[in-house]
């Protein structure tokens, strides 16, 4: 079973870019879970910033979304750069 790190409520990190990337593809959390192999519960918690996925699950989710891990789990600027690059190709 995957392990996650629960974030401290004082943790200043923002939620990942997963939700935006997933929604841009028209996928539900169940779709991403099925395609990536990451449990839906963990994806839901990661999207809301309540947990950090394991490095393995981060790689699986990013690969399923077709973006580098830095785009899927980075800052909003990295998301914009990744989306710009994807639309240019």
N, C-alpha and C positions, 0 to 999 in steps of 0.2 A: 504494500500500500504506500502511496505517496506521503511524504511528510511536508508540512508547511510550517512557516514561522508566523505566528500570530503577532500582529503589530501592536505595540503599545499605543494606547489611546492618545498619548502625547507625541507620537511619532509624526513628524511634519511632512512625511512623504505623501505625495498625491497618488490617487489610484492610477493604475496602468492605463495604457492606451488600448487595451484589449477590446473594450466595449465599442469604441469608435471603429476599429478595424473589423471587428466581427459584424457590426451593424452595416458597415459599408458593403459587405458582401451579401447582406440579406440573410445572414445566418442567425439562428437562435443559439443560446448557450448549449442546448442539447446537440445541435449540429456540430459546433466546435468540439464538444466533448467526444462525439462519435468519431470525427475525423482525426483529432489529435491524440485520442487515448487518455486525455486528462479528465478526471472525474468532474462532472458538471458542478458539483458542490464547491470544489476548489476554484473552478473558473469564476463562479459567482462571487465568492469571497475575494478573489484577486481583483475582479473588476471594480469592486467597491472599496478596495484598498485596505481590507481588513486582514489579509494574509499576504505573504510572499510565497510564490510557488517555488518548488525545488528547482535547481538548475536544470535538471532533466525535463521537468514539466514545462519550464519556460521555453526550452529548445523545441519541445514537441508543439506547443501552442504557436510559437512564432513560425515554425516550419509549415504548420497547417494553414496559417494565414498568408504564407508566402512572403514574409518580411523578415529582415534581420531582427534578432532578439533586442537590439538596442532601440529599434523602432517600436516594437510591441510593448516594451517595458520602460522606455525612456521618457524624456521630457516631452511636453507638447511640441517644442521646436523640432525634436527628432521625428515626431509623428508627421509634422508638416513637411519636413524634408523627405521623409519616406514616401508620403503620398504624392508629392511633386515628382519624385523620381519614378514612381510606378505609373503615373499618368503620362510621363514623357516617353515611356517605352512602348 
